[in-house]
Amino acid sequence: MTAETHIRPDSLSNGTGFYRNASNELCCEDTLLSDIAHRWGTPTYVYSRAAITERWNAYETAFGTAPHQICYAVKAASTKGILEVLAALGAGFDCVSGGEILRVLAAGGDPKKIVFSGVAKTPADIAFALTAGIKCFNIESPAELDRIANTARNLGLKAHISVRVNPNIDAHVDHHVATGLGDSKFGVKLTDVIALYQKAAELKEIEIEGISCHIGSLVESTVPYMSEIEVLSVFVNELLDRGIALKHFDIGGGAGVAYKADEKTLEPSELIPAVVAQIRSLVKIPDIEILIEPGRSIIAQAGVLLTRVEYLKSGLFERNFCVVDASMTELVRPAMYGSHHEIEPVSPRSDIEPERLNIVGGVCESSDILGSDRELAVAPGDLLAIRTAGAYGMSMASTYNSRPLPMEVLVDGAAIRPLRRRMTALDLLSDEYDLGLVQACIPADEVKTLFTQAQTYSEHPEDHDNK
């Protein structure tokens, strides 16, 4: 398939990545999603390298000549191959655990571009970050400053820090993803900020770098960011008057993306110029470096979750169900947050009348609903694409109900690059111990053989007919 078959950009992908070709088949770049499912099976996460690159470049372009660093929020999608794509673009990274720092370094990321956030940094994570040489820690409490200073002293190193301020600002987002209100666990309360900087300035193990903040996720307008900058700029200027000149101003992430066709994405071209202008007008340090930590706004629209219809069934009260092989273990956002994802057939049908369906998975939880009341024309065996699934999809996936993690692939033009092999239930047993309390009814090796044969049957049932 070639690029000439493109007939429309997709409204949920900002014109890059996913679209329908002249035959109305859903595609990713130069690849049919049905080809991916045929080759790699389902459920599978599919990402577009072109879409990731486009979103990254939108941020870079929006900054223009202003000193800046874009730190991708690893929590949004932390698969090593995705981090490698971003590292190749020159990304910095926002990490919230030692494991995320490890992933970034394994993907080739520059440690000097890593900021380390999170309210529960352990001594081991702090030591790892220090010895790796990260850009800075975003301090979230006075006790954390003490722990970082002690660890740095013991290692004979200097810790570079920024204080994450809790500005007590309502970003007008869902309470599940609000991080800048006064009752949030994140950040240092306003009355402690100046004293914490003064204490840090007296510690020889500490080098003060900047100030940071994060007000929430799915922010729809620039207004909350302007309020955030107003609050933080007061601290920056007062610290300067006290002889503490900050080097960077980190506004955090959280820019909203459209999960429905009628929703608005807060574009970098709208957000960044407003941020730069506000900081330059309020902060007394000329050309202070501006940091931003986008995650969802880079990766969400660059990914879909491919799933196959297993059964259609009817229920009481005129409720009908489409049971698919994906579930809340692959995509927990709808169950956890009540989030909406568009769901559409990869190959639309004209031979079946659409009906109102709940798209559900096989997990034994009533909340395992991927989409409610969707009008779809589908049959068992059909492929569905769950859209805008790149962020907080695979990174929040679990093995609940002993369901293996799905596969992930990256589409790069016509090339399909595997990012993660498909896990099996055998993998789930590999790190568990036997207590030796019973003698197995079926020997372990035979169990593995039977399971492997069954998996082969599932993939190629025609080879097993009448056997």
N, C-alpha and C positions, 0 to 999 in steps of 0.2 A: 504494500500500500504506500502511496506517495502523498506528499503534502498537497498536491493538486486536488485531492479528493475532499479537502476541507470545504464545508459549506457554511459553517457559522461558528463563531467563538461561543463559549459557554458562559452564561451570565454569572455562574458561581465560580468561575476560574479566571476572571479578568482577561479573557481572550487568549490564554495560553494553556496548553496541557490537554484538557479534555474537551471533546467536541463530538458531533455526529457527522459521519461522512455522507457521501451522496446516496448511499444505500440505507441511511438512517441507523447505522451501526455505531455504538458508542466506542470511541477510540481514545487512546492516550498517545499524544504525539503521532508517530507514524506506525502505531501498532494497534490492532484490534484487541479490545478487552476480552473478547471471546477466544482469541488465540492464546492469550495469557492463561485463561482458565483451563483451556484444553491441555496446555503444556504443563502447568504448575498446579492445577487443582484449585479448590476453594475450601474454606475461606482464605483469601489472600489480600493483603494490602498492596496497592499499586500507587507508586509515586511518579510524578513527572519531574525530571531534572530541569526541563525548560521552565516549568512553572516556578520551581524553587528559585532558579536564577533570576527570573523576571521580578519576583517579589523582592529579592535581595537588592537587585539593581535599582528598584524603585526607591528604596531607602537611601542608597548611596547617592543617587542623582538628586534627591530632595535636599540633602545636606549641602550640596554645592561646595564652596570653599571653606565652610565653617569647620574648625577642628572637631573631630568626632571619632567615636568608635561604636560600631554596632555589635552588640553582644547577644548572639542568638540564645534564647532561653531553652536550654537542653531538655527540660522537663516536657516540652511540647511534643517532641519526637526525638528519641535518644539513640536510635539505631546507628551503629557505627558508620555505615555507608552514607547515611544522610549527613552526619557530622563531617565526613570526609568531603562531600560535595561543598559544604559551607566553608570548611577550612581552605579549600582550593580557591574560594572566592575572597579569602582574606578575613574571614569572620573572626570576631571575638566571641566569647561564650559566657553566658550566665549559668552557673552551676549551683545546685543546692545540696550536694552530697559529695563525699569522696568518690563514690562510684561514678557519678557524672563527670568529675574531673578525670578519672581514669579513662572513661570512654573518649573524652575529648583528646587526651594525649595519645591514646591508641589510634585515633583517627587522624593524627598529624597536626592537631591544633596547637597554636602557639600559647604556652603557659602564661606569657606576659600579656595576653589578651583575655585572661580568665578573671571574672569577678565571682566571688563565692558568697552566696546569700544563704539564708536558712536560719531558723531559730534554735536549732539543736545540734550545732556543730560539735562533733566528738573530738577528744584529744587526738585520736588516730587520724581523723579527717583533717584536722588542723595541721598536724605534723606533715601529712602527705602534701597538702597544699603549700606549706612553707618550703619544703625541700624541692618541690617541683618549680617553685619560683613564680607563683601566680601574680597577677596585677594587683589585686587587693581583696581583702575580706570586707564584706558589707556587714558591719557590726549590728546586731539586733538587740543587745542588752548590755548593761554595765558588767554583769557577771561574765559575759562572753569576752569582753575586752580583757578581763583578768586572765581568763583561760588562754587566750591567744598570746598575751604577753608572757605568761609563764612558760608556755610551750616554746615560744621563740627564744626565750632566755636559756632554756635547757638545751636547745639545739644550736645555740650560738648564732642565730639568724635574726634578721629584722623583718617584722611583719608590716606590710603596707595595708592601711585600713581606710575605710569610708564608713560613716555612720548612716545607717538606714533609718530615716525619720518616719514615724507614724504621724501624718499630718492632720488626722481626724477630718478627712474630706470625704463627702459622699459622692462617689463617682456615678451614682445612679445605675448600678449594675445589680444582678442577682446576688443575694446575700451569700450564696455558696462561693462566689468568686470575688467578693469585696475584700480588699487587703489594706485599705487605708483609713478605715474608721477607727475611732478611739477604742472600741471594744475588740479589735482584732488582735491576734497573737503576734502579728508582725511588727517589726520596727521598734524604735526607741520613742517613748512618749515625749511630747514637746518640752515639758519642764526639765527633762534630763539631758537634753541635747548639748547645750553649751558646756555644762559641767563635765560631760563625758569627753568632749573634745579637749578641754583643758587638762583633764587627767591624762589623756592619751599623749598630749604634747609633752608631758613630764616624764614619760616612759622612754628610756633609751632604746628599748626593743621595738618601738613603734614608730612608723613613718606615716604621717597623715597624708592621704591622697585626695579625698573628695567627700562629697555628700551624695546620698542616694535616697530613693523613694519608690514605692510601687503602690498605686491606688486601687488596682483591681483589674479584672479581665473583661473583655467585650465592651470596652468603653466606646461609645458611639459618636462623641463629639470632642472637640479640642478644649471645651470649657473646663472640665475637671483638671486637665493638664495645666491650664493657665493658672488655676487656683493653687495647684501643687507648687508651681514655680514661684508664685507669690509668697507662699509659706517658707519654702526653702531658701529663697533669696535673702530673706531677713536674717537667717542664720549665717549664710555665706558672708554677708556684709558685716555683721557683728563680729564674726570670727576674724575677718580681715582687720577690723579696728583693734582687735585684741592681739594682733600679731601673728595670726594663723591664716595663711593664704592657701586656699584650696586649689587643687589642680584640675579637678573635673566635677561635673554636675550631671548626675545620673538620674534621669527621669523615670526609669523602669520601663515596663512594657504595657501590654494590655489593650492595644488598639483592636477594635472590633472588626469582625469579618461577617459577611453575609452568609447565613445558613439557609436562607430562603431567598427566592428570586426577587422579592419585593423589599428585602432588607438592604441597609446601606453598609458598605465597607468604609471604615475610616482610613482613607488612602494616605500613604506617606507624603504625597504631594500637598495634602491639606494640613497634616499634623506637623511635619518637621519645620516648614518655614515659620509657622506660628510659634513653635517651641523656641527656635533660634532667635526670633525677634523678641520674644518675651524675656528670655534670659539676658540678651544683650541690653535690653532697656532697663532691667532691674538689678543686675549683678554688677558690682563695681570692679570686677576682675576682667579686663579685656581679653577676648578670645579664649576664655576658659573652655576646656575640652568638654564636649557634650557626649554623654553616653546614653544609649537606649537599649532596651532588652526585649526586642520583639521575638515571639515564638510562634503563637497561633497565626499571626498575620503573615508569616512567611510560609508556613507549612500546611495550614488547614486546607486551603483550597487546592493544594498540590497533591492531595491524596484521596483515594477512594478505597472502600472495602468491597471486594467482590465476593458475592455469596450466591449459592444455588438453592432453588426451591426444592424442598424435600416432599412436602405434602400440602394439600389444601384441605381444610376441614371447616365444617359449620358448627356453630355453637348456639346456645340459647339467645333469646332477645335479638335475633337477626344479626348476631355478631359472627363474622366469618374470619378465618385465620389463614395466613400464609406462613407455613413453618419453613424456616431456612436453616442452612447449616452453620451460619454465624449466630452469635448470641451476645448477651451482655458480657461474656468473658472476653470476647474480641473487642467490643465497643460498649463501654459501660456508661457513657455520657447520658443516653436517654434514661436509663434506670436510675442513675445517681442524681442527675440535675433536671430531669424532664426535658432534656435538650432535643431540638428538632434537627433531623438530617433528611434532606431530600432522598428519595429512593426511586429508582427508575429501572426499567428493563434495559439490559444491554442490547437486545435485539427485539424491538417492539413487535407485538403481534397484531394482525388484523383479522384473525380467524376466531378470536375469542372476545366476548363482550366484557368490558371492564366491570369490576365489582368493588365494593367497599371492603377493604381488608385491614386487619391488624397484622403487621409483619412481626413475627415472634421467633425466638430461638428455642433451643432444646434444654435450656437450664431450668432446673426445678425451683424457679422463683416466679411468682406472679408478675414481678416487675420486669421480667425479661421480654420487654417489648421494644423493638427497634424503631417502629413507626406505627402510629395509630390512625385508623380511618383514612387509609390511602386508597385512591381509586386506581386499580391496576388490572391489566389483562395479562394474566400469567398462568402457566401450567407447570406441573412438577417437572423438574429438570431445567427450567429456564434460569438464566443468570440475571441477577440484580446487582446494581451498583449503588452503594450507600455513599452519598456524596459528602464533600467537605469533611472527610474523616482523617485527614493527615495529622491533625493536632489532637493530642490526648486520646488517641485511639490505641495504637500498639503500645505506647508508653504506659498506659493504664490497664493493659490486658492482664488477665489472670488465668490460672489453671483450675479454678473452681469447678466442681463436679468432675475432676480429673480430665478436663478438656485440654488438649495440647494447644500451645500457642500457634497462631497462624503463620504462614509464610509471608515474606515481604519481598517485593521486587521494585527495582527502579527502571523506568523506561527512559532511554536516552536516544531519541530519534527512533530508529528502527531496532535498536538493540534493547534487549531485556536483560538486566543485570540482577541476579539474585542478591538480596541483602541478608536474608536469614533463611536457613533451611527449614523445611516444615518439621516441626516437632511431632513425635508420636507419643502415645501413652507409655511405651517402654521407656522413653526418656524420663518420664516422671518418676519412675522407680529407681533410676540409676544412682541417686544419692541417698537412698533410704536403706536402713539396716534391717536384717532379719533377726528376730529374737530367738529363733530356734525352738519355739514352744510347741509347734505342731509339725507333723510330717505332711508335706504337700500332697494333695490328692493327685495332682498332675505335676510331674517334675518341672522345675523352672525352665529348663532348656526347651521342653516340649511346649510349655505355655507360650514362650516367645515364638516358637515356630508356628503354632496355631494362630497366634495373633498376626504375625507377618503374613501368613497365607490369607487370612481374612481381609487384611488391608489390600492385598493384591486383588482379591475378589471385588472389593469395593471399587477399585479403579478400573478393572477390566472384567466385568461379570460375564461377558460373552465367552471368555476363555474357559469358564468353569461350568458351562451348561452341561447337564447330564453326567457330571463327574462326581 
